[in-house]
C-alpha cells in the first residue's frame, strides 16, 4: 500500500520532508496487523496536544474580552472529535487512509472516529516534520472559520456581536463609557458600542461588563440577529 504524497500535500497545504511520517500518520492498525509496523496512534496522541495548544493560542488572540470559562467552552467545541472529523472530511483525507481489506469494504474511511484520529495524527506528523509553526499554519487554515462561526451559538452577546461583525465585515466592536449614575455601593454604568457601518447602541448595567453586554445585545436586536430562535437558545 502506497501513499500519494503529492495528492496529500495538496490537501494539507504542506509537503512532508519525511514521507515515512506521513505514511505512519495515515496507517490504521488494520493495515499492518501482525507486522509490528507503526500506526497513527502515537501521532494522534501528539497531534491532539498540538491542536489544543494552537487553538488555545488562536482563541486567546481572537477574543480578548472572553473570560477563562468562555475560552474553555470554545476550546472544548473546537477540539472535540466531531470537529476534527469534520475537518478531515472537508479536506478529503479519508480516501488516503491505509486500511485493511475488511475495513475498506466496510467504508471505514468515512467513519467519524477514524477521521478524527487521522486528523490529529496528521497534525502530529506535521509538527514533527516541520515544527510548531507548520502545524499551526495547518490548524489556522482549517479552524479559523470554525472558530468564528461556532456550531453552538454562545449566549454571550459580546461574543456573538464580535462574531457577527467579523462575518459581516463591520470590523471590531468598540466600547466606551458614556455615563455613570447611582451611589458608590450600587453604581449604574452606561456603555456605548459602535462598529463600522453599525448604528451605535447604549446599554446599562451594574458593572461596565454588564453594560457592555446590554449594549452588544441592543446592536444584535437592532440587526435582527438576537435572539437566535426567539429565546436566545440555539
C-alpha positions as CSV (number, residue, x, y, z in Angstrom):
1,X,0.0,0.0,0.0
2,X,1.4,3.4,-1.1
3,X,0.6,6.9,-0.1
4,X,0.2,9.5,-2.9
5,X,2.4,12.1,-1.3
6,X,1.7,14.8,-3.8
7,X,-2.0,14.5,-3.6
8,X,-2.0,14.5,0.2
9,X,0.4,17.5,0.2
10,X,-2.1,19.4,-1.9
11,X,-4.9,18.6,0.5
12,X,-2.9,19.5,3.6
13,X,-1.2,22.6,2.1
14,X,2.1,21.1,3.4
15,X,4.7,18.9,1.8
16,X,6.5,16.4,4.0
17,X,10.3,16.1,4.1
18,X,9.9,12.7,5.8
19,X,7.3,10.8,3.9
20,X,7.6,8.0,6.5
21,X,5.9,10.2,9.0
22,X,3.1,10.9,6.6
23,X,2.6,7.2,6.0
24,X,2.6,6.5,9.7
25,X,0.0,9.2,10.2
26,X,-2.3,7.6,7.7
27,X,-1.9,4.0,8.8
28,X,-4.8,2.3,10.6
29,X,-4.0,-0.7,12.7
30,X,-5.9,-3.0,10.3
31,X,-3.5,-2.2,7.5
32,X,-0.4,-3.6,9.4
33,X,-2.0,-6.2,11.7
34,X,0.6,-8.7,12.8
35,X,3.6,-6.8,11.4
36,X,4.6,-4.6,14.2
37,X,4.7,-1.6,11.9
38,X,3.7,1.7,13.4
39,X,0.2,3.1,13.2
40,X,-1.3,6.6,13.6
41,X,-2.0,6.1,17.3
42,X,1.2,7.7,18.7
43,X,1.0,10.6,16.3
44,X,-2.7,11.0,17.2
45,X,-1.7,11.5,20.9
46,X,0.8,14.1,19.9
47,X,-1.4,15.9,17.4
48,X,-4.2,16.2,20.0
49,X,-1.9,18.2,22.3
50,X,-0.6,20.4,19.5
51,X,-4.1,21.1,18.3
52,X,-5.2,22.1,21.8
53,X,-2.2,24.5,22.2
54,X,-2.7,26.1,18.8
55,X,-6.5,26.6,19.2
56,X,-6.0,28.0,22.7
57,X,-3.5,30.5,21.3
58,X,-5.9,31.4,18.5
59,X,-8.8,31.9,20.9
60,X,-6.7,34.0,23.3
61,X,-5.8,36.4,20.5
62,X,-9.2,36.5,18.8
63,X,-11.4,37.1,21.9
64,X,-9.5,39.5,24.3
65,X,-12.7,40.1,26.3
66,X,-13.5,36.5,26.9
67,X,-13.0,35.1,30.4
68,X,-11.4,31.7,31.1
69,X,-14.8,29.9,31.2
70,X,-15.8,31.1,27.8
71,X,-12.4,30.3,26.3
72,X,-12.6,26.8,27.8
73,X,-16.1,26.2,26.3
74,X,-14.9,27.4,22.9
75,X,-11.7,25.2,23.1
76,X,-13.7,22.1,24.0
77,X,-16.0,22.6,21.0
78,X,-13.2,23.2,18.6
79,X,-11.0,20.2,19.6
80,X,-13.8,17.7,20.0
81,X,-13.8,14.6,17.8
82,X,-16.8,15.8,15.8
83,X,-14.9,18.9,14.8
84,X,-11.7,17.0,13.9
85,X,-13.8,14.6,11.8
86,X,-15.5,17.5,10.0
87,X,-12.1,19.0,9.1
88,X,-10.8,15.6,7.9
89,X,-13.9,15.2,5.7
90,X,-13.7,18.7,4.4
91,X,-10.1,18.4,3.2
92,X,-10.8,14.9,1.8
93,X,-8.2,12.9,3.6
94,X,-10.3,9.8,4.1
95,X,-9.5,8.3,0.7
96,X,-5.8,8.3,1.6
97,X,-6.1,6.3,4.9
98,X,-4.3,3.0,4.7
99,X,-6.8,0.3,5.8
100,X,-7.1,-3.5,5.9
101,X,-9.3,-5.1,3.3
102,X,-12.2,-5.7,5.6
103,X,-12.2,-2.1,6.8
104,X,-12.1,-0.9,3.2
105,X,-15.1,-2.9,2.4
106,X,-17.0,-1.6,5.4
107,X,-16.3,2.0,4.4
108,X,-14.1,2.8,7.4
109,X,-12.6,5.8,5.6
110,X,-16.0,7.5,6.3
111,X,-16.1,6.5,10.0
112,X,-16.1,9.7,12.1
113,X,-13.9,8.2,14.8
114,X,-11.2,7.2,12.4
115,X,-11.4,10.5,10.5
116,X,-11.0,12.4,13.8
117,X,-8.0,10.2,14.7
118,X,-6.4,10.7,11.3
119,X,-6.9,14.5,11.5
120,X,-5.0,14.6,14.8
121,X,-2.3,12.2,13.7
122,X,-1.6,14.3,10.6
123,X,-1.2,17.4,12.9
124,X,1.2,15.4,15.0
125,X,3.2,14.4,11.9
126,X,3.3,17.9,10.5
127,X,4.6,19.1,13.9
128,X,7.4,16.6,13.9
129,X,8.3,17.2,10.3
130,X,8.0,21.0,10.1
131,X,7.8,22.3,13.6
132,X,5.0,24.1,15.6
133,X,4.7,26.9,13.0
134,X,3.9,24.5,10.2
135,X,1.4,22.6,12.4
136,X,-0.3,25.9,13.5
137,X,-0.5,27.1,9.9
138,X,-2.5,24.0,9.0
139,X,-4.7,24.4,12.1
140,X,-5.3,28.1,11.4
141,X,-6.2,27.3,7.7
142,X,-8.8,24.7,8.8
143,X,-10.1,26.0,12.2
144,X,-10.2,29.8,11.7
145,X,-13.7,29.9,10.2
146,X,-14.9,27.3,12.7
147,X,-13.6,29.4,15.5
148,X,-15.5,32.5,14.3
149,X,-18.7,30.6,13.5
150,X,-19.3,28.0,16.2
151,X,-21.7,25.2,15.7
152,X,-23.4,26.1,19.0
153,X,-24.0,29.9,19.3
154,X,-22.8,31.1,22.7
155,X,-25.3,33.2,24.6
156,X,-22.8,35.9,25.5
157,X,-24.0,39.0,23.5
158,X,-20.5,40.5,23.3
159,X,-19.1,37.3,21.8
160,X,-22.0,37.0,19.4
161,X,-21.6,40.6,18.3
162,X,-17.8,40.1,17.6
163,X,-18.6,37.1,15.5
164,X,-21.4,38.8,13.7
165,X,-19.4,42.0,12.9
166,X,-16.4,39.8,11.8
167,X,-18.6,37.8,9.4
168,X,-20.5,40.9,8.1
169,X,-17.3,42.9,7.5
170,X,-18.0,45.5,10.1
171,X,-14.7,45.3,11.9
172,X,-14.1,45.1,15.7
173,X,-16.8,46.5,18.1
174,X,-15.5,49.4,20.2
175,X,-16.9,50.1,23.6
176,X,-16.8,53.3,25.6
177,X,-18.2,54.6,28.9
178,X,-20.7,57.4,28.4
179,X,-22.2,57.6,31.9
180,X,-22.2,56.5,35.5
181,X,-25.1,57.0,37.9
182,X,-26.1,55.9,41.3
183,X,-24.3,55.6,44.7
184,X,-20.9,54.1,45.0
185,X,-22.4,50.9,46.5
186,X,-24.8,50.5,43.7
187,X,-23.5,52.2,40.5
188,X,-25.2,52.1,37.2
189,X,-22.9,52.2,34.2
190,X,-23.9,53.3,30.7
191,X,-21.8,52.0,27.8
192,X,-21.9,52.6,24.1
193,X,-20.8,50.2,21.5
194,X,-20.0,51.1,17.9
195,X,-18.7,49.4,14.8
196,X,-18.1,50.3,11.2
197,X,-21.4,50.6,9.4
198,X,-23.5,49.8,12.5
199,X,-25.8,52.2,14.4
200,X,-24.2,52.8,17.9
201,X,-26.2,51.4,20.8
202,X,-26.2,52.0,24.6
203,X,-26.6,49.6,27.5
204,X,-26.9,49.9,31.2
205,X,-25.6,47.6,34.0
206,X,-24.3,47.4,37.5
207,X,-20.8,46.9,36.0
208,X,-19.1,48.0,32.9
209,X,-19.0,44.5,31.6
210,X,-22.8,44.0,32.2
211,X,-23.4,47.3,30.5
212,X,-21.3,46.3,27.5
213,X,-23.3,43.0,27.3
214,X,-26.5,45.0,27.2
215,X,-25.2,47.4,24.5
216,X,-24.0,44.4,22.4
217,X,-27.4,42.8,22.7
218,X,-29.0,46.0,21.6
219,X,-27.0,46.0,18.4
220,X,-27.8,42.4,17.7
221,X,-31.5,43.1,18.3
222,X,-31.4,46.1,16.0
223,X,-29.8,44.0,13.3
224,X,-32.4,41.2,13.8
225,X,-29.9,38.5,14.8
226,X,-30.8,38.3,18.5
227,X,-32.2,36.1,20.0
228,X,-31.1,33.2,17.9
229,X,-34.5,31.5,17.8
230,X,-36.7,33.7,19.8
231,X,-35.4,32.8,23.3
232,X,-31.7,33.1,23.0
233,X,-31.2,29.4,22.6
234,X,-29.8,27.5,19.7
